[in-house]
C-alpha cells in the first residue's frame, strides 16, 4: 500500500527530495516512541526568499524579549 501525503512541518527542517540527495530525502513519523510511518520525499516546496516562517517569527520574538527578562521565557509550560 502506498500513499502520497503533503506534510507541513511545525519547525524548520533540513530536507531534500530523495532524487536530489537521498540521505536527506528519507523520513520517519514517530508517535509515542513507535515508528508509525516511513517514506521518501518526492518534492520540496520552499518558501520564497525573505518570507519568514512561523518558526523564524517566534525565534525573533524570544530574542527580543531576552533583554527585558534576563533570558527567561514567559510563555510555555511550567509552574507559576
N, CA, C and O atoms as a Tripos MOL2 file, in Angstrom:
@<TRIPOS>MOLECULE
protein
  320   319    80     0     0
PROTEIN
NO_CHARGES

@<TRIPOS>ATOM
      1 N           0.8440   -1.1730    0.0000 N.3       1 UNK1
      2 CA          0.0000    0.0000    0.0000 C.3       1 UNK1
      3 C           0.8920    1.2400    0.0000 C.2       1 UNK1
      4 O           1.8740    1.2940    0.7400 O.2       1 UNK1
      5 N           0.5670    2.2130   -0.8050 N.am      2 UNK2
      6 CA          1.3450    3.4350   -0.8680 C.3       2 UNK2
      7 C           0.4570    4.6590   -0.7560 C.2       2 UNK2
      8 O          -0.7180    4.6390   -1.1210 O.2       2 UNK2
      9 N           1.0530    5.7300   -0.2390 N.am      3 UNK3
     10 CA          0.3260    6.9740   -0.0340 C.3       3 UNK3
     11 C           1.2270    8.1320   -0.4260 C.2       3 UNK3
     12 O           2.4310    8.1010   -0.1740 O.2       3 UNK3
     13 N           0.6510    9.1430   -1.0370 N.am      4 UNK4
     14 CA          1.3580   10.4050   -1.2530 C.3       4 UNK4
     15 C           0.6490   11.4320   -0.3870 C.2       4 UNK4
     16 O          -0.5340   11.7060   -0.5880 O.2       4 UNK4
     17 N           1.3690   12.0030    0.5770 N.am      5 UNK5
     18 CA          0.7850   12.9490    1.5310 C.3       5 UNK5
     19 C           1.5790   14.2470    1.5190 C.2       5 UNK5
     20 O           2.7920   14.2430    1.3110 O.2       5 UNK5
     21 N           0.8870   15.3530    1.7420 N.am      6 UNK6
     22 CA          1.5340   16.6570    1.8730 C.3       6 UNK6
     23 C           1.7280   16.9180    3.3540 C.2       6 UNK6
     24 O           0.7670   16.9360    4.1230 O.2       6 UNK6
     25 N           2.9870   17.1220    3.7510 N.am      7 UNK7
     26 CA          3.3010   17.3610    5.1610 C.3       7 UNK7
     27 C           3.8930   18.7480    5.3140 C.2       7 UNK7
     28 O           4.7660   19.1500    4.5450 O.2       7 UNK7
     29 N           3.4170   19.4750    6.3100 N.am      8 UNK8
     30 CA          3.9250   20.8120    6.6070 C.3       8 UNK8
     31 C           4.5260   20.7640    8.0100 C.2       8 UNK8
     32 O           3.7850   20.6080    8.9810 O.2       8 UNK8
     33 N           5.8610   20.8940    8.1440 N.am      9 UNK9
     34 CA          6.4940   20.8170    9.4660 C.3       9 UNK9
     35 C           6.1740   22.0400   10.3180 C.2       9 UNK9
     36 O           5.9900   23.1410    9.7990 O.2       9 UNK9
     37 N           6.1100   21.8330   11.6310 N.am     10 UNK10
     38 CA          5.8370   22.9480   12.5410 C.3      10 UNK10
     39 C           7.1070   23.7340   12.8630 C.2      10 UNK10
     40 O           7.0280   24.8750   13.3180 O.2      10 UNK10
     41 N           8.2600   23.1430   12.6350 N.am     11 UNK11
     42 CA          9.5530   23.8130   12.8480 C.3      11 UNK11
     43 C          10.3980   23.6460   11.5970 C.2      11 UNK11
     44 O          10.0810   22.8430   10.7210 O.2      11 UNK11
     45 N          11.4710   24.4090   11.5250 N.am     12 UNK12
     46 CA         12.3690   24.3240   10.3860 C.3      12 UNK12
     47 C          12.9960   22.9380   10.3050 C.2      12 UNK12
     48 O          13.3260   22.3310   11.3240 O.2      12 UNK12
     49 N          13.1560   22.4450    9.0740 N.am     13 UNK13
     50 CA         13.7630   21.1390    8.8520 C.3      13 UNK13
     51 C          14.7420   21.2350    7.6940 C.2      13 UNK13
     52 O          14.5730   22.0450    6.7810 O.2      13 UNK13
     53 N          15.7470   20.4110    7.7470 N.am     14 UNK14
     54 CA         16.7090   20.3260    6.6650 C.3      14 UNK14
     55 C          16.3780   19.0610    5.8720 C.2      14 UNK14
     56 O          16.7150   17.9560    6.2980 O.2      14 UNK14
     57 N          15.7230   19.2170    4.7270 N.am     15 UNK15
     58 CA         15.3250   18.0850    3.8930 C.3      15 UNK15
     59 C          15.6130   18.3960    2.4330 C.2      15 UNK15
     60 O          15.8040   19.5520    2.0550 O.2      15 UNK15
     61 N          15.6410   17.3630    1.6300 N.am     16 UNK16
     62 CA         15.7810   17.4550    0.1790 C.3      16 UNK16
     63 C          14.9260   16.3670   -0.4220 C.2      16 UNK16
     64 O          14.4960   15.4500    0.2790 O.2      16 UNK16
     65 N          14.6800   16.4580   -1.6930 N.am     17 UNK17
     66 CA         13.9670   15.3650   -2.3380 C.3      17 UNK17
     67 C          14.9100   14.1670   -2.4190 C.2      17 UNK17
     68 O          16.1280   14.3280   -2.4970 O.2      17 UNK17
     69 N          14.3440   12.9850   -2.3990 N.am     18 UNK18
     70 CA         15.1420   11.7590   -2.4390 C.3      18 UNK18
     71 C          15.9840   11.7090   -3.7120 C.2      18 UNK18
     72 O          17.1170   11.2270   -3.6920 O.2      18 UNK18
     73 N          15.4320   12.2040   -4.8130 N.am     19 UNK19
     74 CA         16.1350   12.1940   -6.0960 C.3      19 UNK19
     75 C          17.3660   13.1100   -6.0620 C.2      19 UNK19
     76 O          18.4060   12.7780   -6.6310 O.2      19 UNK19
     77 N          17.2410   14.2700   -5.3880 N.am     20 UNK20
     78 CA         18.3420   15.2320   -5.3100 C.3      20 UNK20
     79 C          19.4710   14.7600   -4.3850 C.2      20 UNK20
     80 O          20.6470   14.8080   -4.7480 O.2      20 UNK20
     81 N          19.0910   14.3020   -3.1790 N.am     21 UNK21
     82 CA         20.0990   13.9000   -2.1880 C.3      21 UNK21
     83 C          19.4590   12.8780   -1.2470 C.2      21 UNK21
     84 O          18.7530   13.2470   -0.3090 O.2      21 UNK21
     85 N          19.7060   11.6170   -1.5000 N.am     22 UNK22
     86 CA         18.9860   10.5450   -0.8060 C.3      22 UNK22
     87 C          19.1190   10.5300    0.7210 C.2      22 UNK22
     88 O          18.1410   10.1950    1.3880 O.2      22 UNK22
     89 N          20.2830   10.8770    1.3210 N.am     23 UNK23
     90 CA         20.3330   10.8660    2.7970 C.3      23 UNK23
     91 C          19.3560   11.8410    3.4550 C.2      23 UNK23
     92 O          18.8650   11.5650    4.5490 O.2      23 UNK23
     93 N          19.0630   12.9730    2.8150 N.am     24 UNK24
     94 CA         18.1110   13.9390    3.3730 C.3      24 UNK24
     95 C          16.7120   13.7590    2.7840 C.2      24 UNK24
     96 O          15.8160   14.5580    3.0570 O.2      24 UNK24
     97 N          16.5270   12.7320    1.9920 N.am     25 UNK25
     98 CA         15.2530   12.5120    1.3420 C.3      25 UNK25
     99 C          14.4190   11.4070    1.9590 C.2      25 UNK25
    100 O          13.4360   10.9600    1.3690 O.2      25 UNK25
    101 N          14.8060   10.9660    3.1390 N.am     26 UNK26
    102 CA         14.0370    9.9340    3.8460 C.3      26 UNK26
    103 C          13.4560   10.5320    5.1160 C.2      26 UNK26
    104 O          14.0030   11.4860    5.6680 O.2      26 UNK26
    105 N          12.3340    9.9630    5.5840 N.am     27 UNK27
    106 CA         11.7520   10.4510    6.8290 C.3      27 UNK27
    107 C          11.0890    9.3020    7.5810 C.2      27 UNK27
    108 O          10.7870    8.2540    7.0110 O.2      27 UNK27
    109 N          10.8730    9.5280    8.8660 N.am     28 UNK28
    110 CA         10.1390    8.5920    9.7150 C.3      28 UNK28
    111 C           9.2010    9.4060   10.5920 C.2      28 UNK28
    112 O           9.5870   10.4520   11.1150 O.2      28 UNK28
    113 N           7.9840    8.9360   10.7520 N.am     29 UNK29
    114 CA          6.9970    9.5830   11.6170 C.3      29 UNK29
    115 C           6.8680    8.7100   12.8530 C.2      29 UNK29
    116 O           6.5970    7.5130   12.7570 O.2      29 UNK29
    117 N           7.0650    9.3230   14.0200 N.am     30 UNK30
    118 CA          7.0050    8.5750   15.2650 C.3      30 UNK30
    119 C           5.9090    9.1370   16.1600 C.2      30 UNK30
    120 O           5.6550   10.3410   16.1750 O.2      30 UNK30
    121 N           5.2630    8.2420   16.9040 N.am     31 UNK31
    122 CA          4.2150    8.6160   17.8390 C.3      31 UNK31
    123 C           4.3480    7.7310   19.0600 C.2      31 UNK31
    124 O           4.3580    6.5060   18.9460 O.2      31 UNK31
    125 N           4.4480    8.3390   20.2180 N.am     32 UNK32
    126 CA          4.5750    7.5820   21.4710 C.3      32 UNK32
    127 C           5.7440    6.5810   21.4080 C.2      32 UNK32
    128 O           5.6190    5.4290   21.8260 O.2      32 UNK32
    129 N           6.8730    7.0520   20.8780 N.am     33 UNK33
    130 CA          8.1030    6.2700   20.7620 C.3      33 UNK33
    131 C           8.0040    5.0730   19.8220 C.2      33 UNK33
    132 O           8.8420    4.1730   19.8770 O.2      33 UNK33
    133 N           7.0070    5.0530   18.9750 N.am     34 UNK34
    134 CA          6.8720    3.9960   17.9850 C.3      34 UNK34
    135 C           6.8730    4.6050   16.5990 C.2      34 UNK34
    136 O           6.2630    5.6500   16.3730 O.2      34 UNK34
    137 N           7.5520    3.9590   15.6760 N.am     35 UNK35
    138 CA          7.5420    4.4100   14.2950 C.3      35 UNK35
    139 C           6.2290    3.9830   13.6580 C.2      35 UNK35
    140 O           5.8940    2.7990   13.6280 O.2      35 UNK35
    141 N           5.4920    4.9630   13.1500 N.am     36 UNK36
    142 CA          4.1890    4.6660   12.5550 C.3      36 UNK36
    143 C           4.2150    4.8080   11.0340 C.2      36 UNK36
    144 O           3.3040    4.3280   10.3590 O.2      36 UNK36
    145 N           5.2440    5.4600   10.4830 N.am     37 UNK37
    146 CA          5.3440    5.5890    9.0290 C.3      37 UNK37
    147 C           6.7850    5.9080    8.6470 C.2      37 UNK37
    148 O           7.5060    6.5630    9.4000 O.2      37 UNK37
    149 N           7.1940    5.4450    7.4880 N.am     38 UNK38
    150 CA          8.4960    5.7930    6.9150 C.3      38 UNK38
    151 C           8.2770    6.0630    5.4330 C.2      38 UNK38
    152 O           7.3120    5.5800    4.8410 O.2      38 UNK38
    153 N           9.1660    6.8260    4.8470 N.am     39 UNK39
    154 CA          8.9950    7.0920    3.4270 C.3      39 UNK39
    155 C          10.1050    7.9290    2.8470 C.2      39 UNK39
    156 O          11.1160    8.1950    3.4970 O.2      39 UNK39
    157 N           9.9010    8.3370    1.6180 N.am     40 UNK40
    158 CA         10.8540    9.1980    0.9190 C.3      40 UNK40
    159 C          10.1430   10.4860    0.5100 C.2      40 UNK40
    160 O           8.9250   10.5120    0.3320 O.2      40 UNK40
    161 N          10.9230   11.5420    0.3680 N.am     41 UNK41
    162 CA         10.3930   12.8520   -0.0080 C.3      41 UNK41
    163 C          10.4580   12.9660   -1.5240 C.2      41 UNK41
    164 O          11.5330   12.8850   -2.1170 O.2      41 UNK41
    165 N           9.3090   13.1520   -2.1390 N.am     42 UNK42
    166 CA          9.2230   13.2700   -3.5930 C.3      42 UNK42
    167 C           9.5200   14.6810   -4.0650 C.2      42 UNK42
    168 O          10.1600   14.8740   -5.0990 O.2      42 UNK42
    169 N           9.0500   15.6800   -3.3000 N.am     43 UNK43
    170 CA          9.1560   17.0750   -3.7330 C.3      43 UNK43
    171 C           9.2510   17.9690   -2.5140 C.2      43 UNK43
    172 O           8.6400   17.6880   -1.4830 O.2      43 UNK43
    173 N          10.0240   19.0610   -2.6300 N.am     44 UNK44
    174 CA         10.1470   20.0480   -1.5600 C.3      44 UNK44
    175 C           9.6680   21.3820   -2.1010 C.2      44 UNK44
    176 O          10.1730   21.8640   -3.1150 O.2      44 UNK44
    177 N           8.6990   21.9770   -1.4310 N.am     45 UNK45
    178 CA          8.2060   23.3080   -1.7980 C.3      45 UNK45
    179 C           8.8230   24.3070   -0.8360 C.2      45 UNK45
    180 O           8.4450   24.3760    0.3330 O.2      45 UNK45
    181 N           9.7700   25.0750   -1.3360 N.am     46 UNK46
    182 CA         10.4700   26.0420   -0.4860 C.3      46 UNK46
    183 C           9.7090   27.3550   -0.4260 C.2      46 UNK46
    184 O           9.0060   27.7340   -1.3630 O.2      46 UNK46
    185 N           9.8690   28.0450    0.7070 N.am     47 UNK47
    186 CA          9.2970   29.3830    0.8280 C.3      47 UNK47
    187 C          10.1620   30.3500    0.0340 C.2      47 UNK47
    188 O          11.3550   30.1180   -0.1650 O.2      47 UNK47
    189 N           9.5500   31.4300   -0.4130 N.am     48 UNK48
    190 CA         10.3020   32.4330   -1.1560 C.3      48 UNK48
    191 C          11.3310   33.0850   -0.2390 C.2      48 UNK48
    192 O          11.1340   33.1770    0.9720 O.2      48 UNK48
    193 N          12.4110   33.5270   -0.8290 N.am     49 UNK49
    194 CA         13.4930   34.1900   -0.0950 C.3      49 UNK49
    195 C          12.9650   35.4450    0.5780 C.2      49 UNK49
    196 O          12.2770   36.2440   -0.0570 O.2      49 UNK49
    197 N          13.2750   35.6300    1.8520 N.am     50 UNK50
    198 CA         12.8400   36.8050    2.5810 C.3      50 UNK50
    199 C          11.4740   36.6640    3.2140 C.2      50 UNK50
    200 O          11.0280   37.5720    3.9160 O.2      50 UNK50
    201 N          10.7980   35.5550    2.9890 N.am     51 UNK51
    202 CA          9.4770   35.3160    3.5840 C.3      51 UNK51
    203 C           9.6850   34.5350    4.8780 C.2      51 UNK51
    204 O          10.0310   33.3550    4.8260 O.2      51 UNK51
    205 N           9.4820   35.1630    6.0410 N.am     52 UNK52
    206 CA          9.7550   34.4770    7.2980 C.3      52 UNK52
    207 C           8.7570   33.3510    7.5590 C.2      52 UNK52
    208 O           7.5770   33.4490    7.2210 O.2      52 UNK52
    209 N           9.2580   32.2930    8.1620 N.am     53 UNK53
    210 CA          8.3810   31.1890    8.5470 C.3      53 UNK53
    211 C           7.8450   31.4560    9.9470 C.2      53 UNK53
    212 O           8.2810   32.4040   10.6000 O.2      53 UNK53
    213 N           6.9110   30.6400   10.4170 N.am     54 UNK54
    214 CA          6.3840   30.7830   11.7730 C.3      54 UNK54
    215 C           7.4950   30.5870   12.7900 C.2      54 UNK54
    216 O           7.5630   31.3120   13.7830 O.2      54 UNK54
    217 N           8.3670   29.6120   12.5500 N.am     55 UNK55
    218 CA          9.4600   29.3230   13.4820 C.3      55 UNK55
    219 C          10.4130   30.5090   13.5830 C.2      55 UNK55
    220 O          10.8810   30.8340   14.6740 O.2      55 UNK55
    221 N          10.7050   31.1590   12.4560 N.am     56 UNK56
    222 CA         11.5910   32.3180   12.4550 C.3      56 UNK56
    223 C          10.9670   33.4690   13.2350 C.2      56 UNK56
    224 O          11.6530   34.1510   13.9950 O.2      56 UNK56
    225 N           9.6790   33.6840   13.0490 N.am     57 UNK57
    226 CA          8.9800   34.7610   13.7540 C.3      57 UNK57
    227 C           8.9760   34.5440   15.2570 C.2      57 UNK57
    228 O           9.1700   35.4940   16.0160 O.2      57 UNK57
    229 N           8.7600   33.3210   15.6990 N.am     58 UNK58
    230 CA          8.7590   33.0060   17.1220 C.3      58 UNK58
    231 C          10.1480   33.1950   17.7140 C.2      58 UNK58
    232 O          10.2890   33.7280   18.8140 O.2      58 UNK58
    233 N          11.1800   32.7590   16.9840 N.am     59 UNK59
    234 CA         12.5490   32.8920   17.4700 C.3      59 UNK59
    235 C          12.9230   34.3650   17.6100 C.2      59 UNK59
    236 O          13.5940   34.7460   18.5690 O.2      59 UNK59
    237 N          12.4970   35.1850   16.6680 N.am     60 UNK60
    238 CA         12.7870   36.6210   16.7270 C.3      60 UNK60
    239 C          12.1010   37.2430   17.9390 C.2      60 UNK60
    240 O          12.6640   38.1210   18.5930 O.2      60 UNK60
    241 N          10.8940   36.7910   18.2380 N.am     61 UNK61
    242 CA         10.1670   37.3030   19.4010 C.3      61 UNK61
    243 C          10.8500   36.9410   20.7060 C.2      61 UNK61
    244 O          10.8930   37.7560   21.6280 O.2      61 UNK61
    245 N          11.3820   35.7390   20.7990 N.am     62 UNK62
    246 CA         12.0890   35.3110   22.0080 C.3      62 UNK62
    247 C          13.3770   36.0990   22.1820 C.2      62 UNK62
    248 O          13.7200   36.4910   23.2970 O.2      62 UNK62
    249 N          14.0920   36.3330   21.0860 N.am     63 UNK63
    250 CA         15.3370   37.0940   21.1520 C.3      63 UNK63
    251 C          15.0610   38.5220   21.6190 C.2      63 UNK63
    252 O          15.8300   39.0760   22.4050 O.2      63 UNK63
    253 N          13.9860   39.1100   21.1480 N.am     64 UNK64
    254 CA         13.6550   40.4800   21.5260 C.3      64 UNK64
    255 C          13.3160   40.5660   23.0090 C.2      64 UNK64
    256 O          13.6070   41.5790   23.6450 O.2      64 UNK64
    257 N          12.7160   39.5370   23.5650 N.am     65 UNK65
    258 CA         12.3100   39.5370   24.9640 C.3      65 UNK65
    259 C          13.4220   39.2350   25.9380 C.2      65 UNK65
    260 O          13.2430   39.4250   27.1410 O.2      65 UNK65
    261 N          14.5680   38.7710   25.4660 N.am     66 UNK66
    262 CA         15.6550   38.3850   26.3710 C.3      66 UNK66
    263 C          16.2150   39.5690   27.1580 C.2      66 UNK66
    264 O          16.5720   39.4210   28.3260 O.2      66 UNK66
    265 N          16.2940   40.7190   26.5390 N.am     67 UNK67
    266 CA         16.8700   41.8660   27.2270 C.3      67 UNK67
    267 C          16.0270   42.3210   28.4050 C.2      67 UNK67
    268 O          16.5760   42.8190   29.3870 O.2      67 UNK67
    269 N          14.7350   42.1690   28.3390 N.am     68 UNK68
    270 CA         13.8380   42.6340   29.3890 C.3      68 UNK68
    271 C          13.8170   41.7110   30.6010 C.2      68 UNK68
    272 O          13.7510   42.1760   31.7380 O.2      68 UNK68
    273 N          13.8730   40.4270   30.3650 N.am     69 UNK69
    274 CA         13.6620   39.4860   31.4500 C.3      69 UNK69
    275 C          14.8530   38.5800   31.7090 C.2      69 UNK69
    276 O          14.6970   37.5320   32.3350 O.2      69 UNK69
    277 N          16.0080   38.9440   31.2560 N.am     70 UNK70
    278 CA         17.2070   38.1790   31.5470 C.3      70 UNK70
    279 C          17.2350   36.8080   30.9120 C.2      70 UNK70
    280 O          17.8450   35.8890   31.4580 O.2      70 UNK70
    281 N          16.5890   36.6490   29.7720 N.am     71 UNK71
    282 CA         16.6620   35.3940   29.0350 C.3      71 UNK71
    283 C          15.6280   34.3600   29.4360 C.2      71 UNK71
    284 O          15.6410   33.2580   28.8880 O.2      71 UNK71
    285 N          14.7410   34.6600   30.3560 N.am     72 UNK72
    286 CA         13.7100   33.6950   30.7450 C.3      72 UNK72
    287 C          12.4990   33.8550   29.8600 C.2      72 UNK72
    288 O          12.0380   34.9690   29.6110 O.2      72 UNK72
    289 N          11.9830   32.7310   29.3830 N.am     73 UNK73
    290 CA         10.7730   32.7500   28.5760 C.3      73 UNK73
    291 C           9.5610   32.8260   29.4760 C.2      73 UNK73
    292 O           9.5120   32.1490   30.5030 O.2      73 UNK73
    293 N           8.5840   33.6350   29.1140 N.am     74 UNK74
    294 CA          7.4020   33.7910   29.9440 C.3      74 UNK74
    295 C           6.2640   32.8720   29.4810 C.2      74 UNK74
    296 O           5.4020   32.5020   30.2780 O.2      74 UNK74
    297 N           6.2640   32.5070   28.1950 N.am     75 UNK75
    298 CA          5.1970   31.6420   27.6860 C.3      75 UNK75
    299 C           5.6470   30.1850   27.7310 C.2      75 UNK75
    300 O           6.8410   29.8910   27.6690 O.2      75 UNK75
    301 N           4.6970   29.2970   27.8370 N.am     76 UNK76
    302 CA          5.0290   27.8690   27.7940 C.3      76 UNK76
    303 C           4.6270   27.1740   29.0620 C.2      76 UNK76
    304 O           3.9580   27.7500   29.9210 O.2      76 UNK76
    305 N           5.0430   25.9170   29.1770 N.am     77 UNK77
    306 CA          4.6860   25.0960   30.3230 C.3      77 UNK77
    307 C           5.5850   25.4280   31.5070 C.2      77 UNK77
    308 O           6.7260   25.8550   31.3310 O.2      77 UNK77
    309 N           5.0770   25.2340   32.6770 N.am     78 UNK78
    310 CA          5.8660   25.4590   33.8730 C.3      78 UNK78
    311 C           4.9900   25.9510   35.0190 C.2      78 UNK78
    312 O           3.8200   26.2860   34.8320 O.2      78 UNK78
    313 N           5.5760   25.9850   36.1910 N.am     79 UNK79
    314 CA          4.8350   26.4490   37.3700 C.3      79 UNK79
    315 C           4.8080   27.9590   37.3930 C.2      79 UNK79
    316 O           5.7500   28.6190   36.9540 O.2      79 UNK79
    317 N           3.7190   28.5000   37.9110 N.am     80 UNK80
    318 CA          3.5960   29.9640   38.0230 C.3      80 UNK80
    319 C           3.8940   30.4120   39.4180 C.2      80 UNK80
    320 O           3.8410   31.6080   39.7070 O.2      80 UNK80
@<TRIPOS>BOND
     1     1     2 1
     2     2     3 1
     3     3     4 2
     4     3     5 am
     5     5     6 1
     6     6     7 1
     7     7     8 2
     8     7     9 am
     9     9    10 1
    10    10    11 1
    11    11    12 2
    12    11    13 am
    13    13    14 1
    14    14    15 1
    15    15    16 2
    16    15    17 am
    17    17    18 1
    18    18    19 1
    19    19    20 2
    20    19    21 am
    21    21    22 1
    22    22    23 1
    23    23    24 2
    24    23    25 am
    25    25    26 1
    26    26    27 1
    27    27    28 2
    28    27    29 am
    29    29    30 1
    30    30    31 1
    31    31    32 2
    32    31    33 am
    33    33    34 1
    34    34    35 1
    35    35    36 2
    36    35    37 am
    37    37    38 1
    38    38    39 1
    39    39    40 2
    40    39    41 am
    41    41    42 1
    42    42    43 1
    43    43    44 2
    44    43    45 am
    45    45    46 1
    46    46    47 1
    47    47    48 2
    48    47    49 am
    49    49    50 1
    50    50    51 1
    51    51    52 2
    52    51    53 am
    53    53    54 1
    54    54    55 1
    55    55    56 2
    56    55    57 am
    57    57    58 1
    58    58    59 1
    59    59    60 2
    60    59    61 am
    61    61    62 1
    62    62    63 1
    63    63    64 2
    64    63    65 am
    65    65    66 1
    66    66    67 1
    67    67    68 2
    68    67    69 am
    69    69    70 1
    70    70    71 1
    71    71    72 2
    72    71    73 am
    73    73    74 1
    74    74    75 1
    75    75    76 2
    76    75    77 am
    77    77    78 1
    78    78    79 1
    79    79    80 2
    80    79    81 am
    81    81    82 1
    82    82    83 1
    83    83    84 2
    84    83    85 am
    85    85    86 1
    86    86    87 1
    87    87    88 2
    88    87    89 am
    89    89    90 1
    90    90    91 1
    91    91    92 2
    92    91    93 am
    93    93    94 1
    94    94    95 1
    95    95    96 2
    96    95    97 am
    97    97    98 1
    98    98    99 1
    99    99   100 2
   100    99   101 am
   101   101   102 1
   102   102   103 1
   103   103   104 2
   104   103   105 am
   105   105   106 1
   106   106   107 1
   107   107   108 2
   108   107   109 am
   109   109   110 1
   110   110   111 1
   111   111   112 2
   112   111   113 am
   113   113   114 1
   114   114   115 1
   115   115   116 2
   116   115   117 am
   117   117   118 1
   118   118   119 1
   119   119   120 2
   120   119   121 am
   121   121   122 1
   122   122   123 1
   123   123   124 2
   124   123   125 am
   125   125   126 1
   126   126   127 1
   127   127   128 2
   128   127   129 am
   129   129   130 1
   130   130   131 1
   131   131   132 2
   132   131   133 am
   133   133   134 1
   134   134   135 1
   135   135   136 2
   136   135   137 am
   137   137   138 1
   138   138   139 1
   139   139   140 2
   140   139   141 am
   141   141   142 1
   142   142   143 1
   143   143   144 2
   144   143   145 am
   145   145   146 1
   146   146   147 1
   147   147   148 2
   148   147   149 am
   149   149   150 1
   150   150   151 1
   151   151   152 2
   152   151   153 am
   153   153   154 1
   154   154   155 1
   155   155   156 2
   156   155   157 am
   157   157   158 1
   158   158   159 1
   159   159   160 2
   160   159   161 am
   161   161   162 1
   162   162   163 1
   163   163   164 2
   164   163   165 am
   165   165   166 1
   166   166   167 1
   167   167   168 2
   168   167   169 am
   169   169   170 1
   170   170   171 1
   171   171   172 2
   172   171   173 am
   173   173   174 1
   174   174   175 1
   175   175   176 2
   176   175   177 am
   177   177   178 1
   178   178   179 1
   179   179   180 2
   180   179   181 am
   181   181   182 1
   182   182   183 1
   183   183   184 2
   184   183   185 am
   185   185   186 1
   186   186   187 1
   187   187   188 2
   188   187   189 am
   189   189   190 1
   190   190   191 1
   191   191   192 2
   192   191   193 am
   193   193   194 1
   194   194   195 1
   195   195   196 2
   196   195   197 am
   197   197   198 1
   198   198   199 1
   199   199   200 2
   200   199   201 am
   201   201   202 1
   202   202   203 1
   203   203   204 2
   204   203   205 am
   205   205   206 1
   206   206   207 1
   207   207   208 2
   208   207   209 am
   209   209   210 1
   210   210   211 1
   211   211   212 2
   212   211   213 am
   213   213   214 1
   214   214   215 1
   215   215   216 2
   216   215   217 am
   217   217   218 1
   218   218   219 1
   219   219   220 2
   220   219   221 am
   221   221   222 1
   222   222   223 1
   223   223   224 2
   224   223   225 am
   225   225   226 1
   226   226   227 1
   227   227   228 2
   228   227   229 am
   229   229   230 1
   230   230   231 1
   231   231   232 2
   232   231   233 am
   233   233   234 1
   234   234   235 1
   235   235   236 2
   236   235   237 am
   237   237   238 1
   238   238   239 1
   239   239   240 2
   240   239   241 am
   241   241   242 1
   242   242   243 1
   243   243   244 2
   244   243   245 am
   245   245   246 1
   246   246   247 1
   247   247   248 2
   248   247   249 am
   249   249   250 1
   250   250   251 1
   251   251   252 2
   252   251   253 am
   253   253   254 1
   254   254   255 1
   255   255   256 2
   256   255   257 am
   257   257   258 1
   258   258   259 1
   259   259   260 2
   260   259   261 am
   261   261   262 1
   262   262   263 1
   263   263   264 2
   264   263   265 am
   265   265   266 1
   266   266   267 1
   267   267   268 2
   268   267   269 am
   269   269   270 1
   270   270   271 1
   271   271   272 2
   272   271   273 am
   273   273   274 1
   274   274   275 1
   275   275   276 2
   276   275   277 am
   277   277   278 1
   278   278   279 1
   279   279   280 2
   280   279   281 am
   281   281   282 1
   282   282   283 1
   283   283   284 2
   284   283   285 am
   285   285   286 1
   286   286   287 1
   287   287   288 2
   288   287   289 am
   289   289   290 1
   290   290   291 1
   291   291   292 2
   292   291   293 am
   293   293   294 1
   294   294   295 1
   295   295   296 2
   296   295   297 am
   297   297   298 1
   298   298   299 1
   299   299   300 2
   300   299   301 am
   301   301   302 1
   302   302   303 1
   303   303   304 2
   304   303   305 am
   305   305   306 1
   306   306   307 1
   307   307   308 2
   308   307   309 am
   309   309   310 1
   310   310   311 1
   311   311   312 2
   312   311   313 am
   313   313   314 1
   314   314   315 1
   315   315   316 2
   316   315   317 am
   317   317   318 1
   318   318   319 1
   319   319   320 2
@<TRIPOS>SUBSTRUCTURE
     1 UNK1         2 RESIDUE 1 A UNK
     2 UNK2         6 RESIDUE 1 A UNK
     3 UNK3        10 RESIDUE 1 A UNK
     4 UNK4        14 RESIDUE 1 A UNK
     5 UNK5        18 RESIDUE 1 A UNK
     6 UNK6        22 RESIDUE 1 A UNK
     7 UNK7        26 RESIDUE 1 A UNK
     8 UNK8        30 RESIDUE 1 A UNK
     9 UNK9        34 RESIDUE 1 A UNK
    10 UNK10       38 RESIDUE 1 A UNK
    11 UNK11       42 RESIDUE 1 A UNK
    12 UNK12       46 RESIDUE 1 A UNK
    13 UNK13       50 RESIDUE 1 A UNK
    14 UNK14       54 RESIDUE 1 A UNK
    15 UNK15       58 RESIDUE 1 A UNK
    16 UNK16       62 RESIDUE 1 A UNK
    17 UNK17       66 RESIDUE 1 A UNK
    18 UNK18       70 RESIDUE 1 A UNK
    19 UNK19       74 RESIDUE 1 A UNK
    20 UNK20       78 RESIDUE 1 A UNK
    21 UNK21       82 RESIDUE 1 A UNK
    22 UNK22       86 RESIDUE 1 A UNK
    23 UNK23       90 RESIDUE 1 A UNK
    24 UNK24       94 RESIDUE 1 A UNK
    25 UNK25       98 RESIDUE 1 A UNK
    26 UNK26      102 RESIDUE 1 A UNK
    27 UNK27      106 RESIDUE 1 A UNK
    28 UNK28      110 RESIDUE 1 A UNK
    29 UNK29      114 RESIDUE 1 A UNK
    30 UNK30      118 RESIDUE 1 A UNK
    31 UNK31      122 RESIDUE 1 A UNK
    32 UNK32      126 RESIDUE 1 A UNK
    33 UNK33      130 RESIDUE 1 A UNK
    34 UNK34      134 RESIDUE 1 A UNK
    35 UNK35      138 RESIDUE 1 A UNK
    36 UNK36      142 RESIDUE 1 A UNK
    37 UNK37      146 RESIDUE 1 A UNK
    38 UNK38      150 RESIDUE 1 A UNK
    39 UNK39      154 RESIDUE 1 A UNK
    40 UNK40      158 RESIDUE 1 A UNK
    41 UNK41      162 RESIDUE 1 A UNK
    42 UNK42      166 RESIDUE 1 A UNK
    43 UNK43      170 RESIDUE 1 A UNK
    44 UNK44      174 RESIDUE 1 A UNK
    45 UNK45      178 RESIDUE 1 A UNK
    46 UNK46      182 RESIDUE 1 A UNK
    47 UNK47      186 RESIDUE 1 A UNK
    48 UNK48      190 RESIDUE 1 A UNK
    49 UNK49      194 RESIDUE 1 A UNK
    50 UNK50      198 RESIDUE 1 A UNK
    51 UNK51      202 RESIDUE 1 A UNK
    52 UNK52      206 RESIDUE 1 A UNK
    53 UNK53      210 RESIDUE 1 A UNK
    54 UNK54      214 RESIDUE 1 A UNK
    55 UNK55      218 RESIDUE 1 A UNK
    56 UNK56      222 RESIDUE 1 A UNK
    57 UNK57      226 RESIDUE 1 A UNK
    58 UNK58      230 RESIDUE 1 A UNK
    59 UNK59      234 RESIDUE 1 A UNK
    60 UNK60      238 RESIDUE 1 A UNK
    61 UNK61      242 RESIDUE 1 A UNK
    62 UNK62      246 RESIDUE 1 A UNK
    63 UNK63      250 RESIDUE 1 A UNK
    64 UNK64      254 RESIDUE 1 A UNK
    65 UNK65      258 RESIDUE 1 A UNK
    66 UNK66      262 RESIDUE 1 A UNK
    67 UNK67      266 RESIDUE 1 A UNK
    68 UNK68      270 RESIDUE 1 A UNK
    69 UNK69      274 RESIDUE 1 A UNK
    70 UNK70      278 RESIDUE 1 A UNK
    71 UNK71      282 RESIDUE 1 A UNK
    72 UNK72      286 RESIDUE 1 A UNK
    73 UNK73      290 RESIDUE 1 A UNK
    74 UNK74      294 RESIDUE 1 A UNK
    75 UNK75      298 RESIDUE 1 A UNK
    76 UNK76      302 RESIDUE 1 A UNK
    77 UNK77      306 RESIDUE 1 A UNK
    78 UNK78      310 RESIDUE 1 A UNK
    79 UNK79      314 RESIDUE 1 A UNK
    80 UNK80      318 RESIDUE 1 A UNK
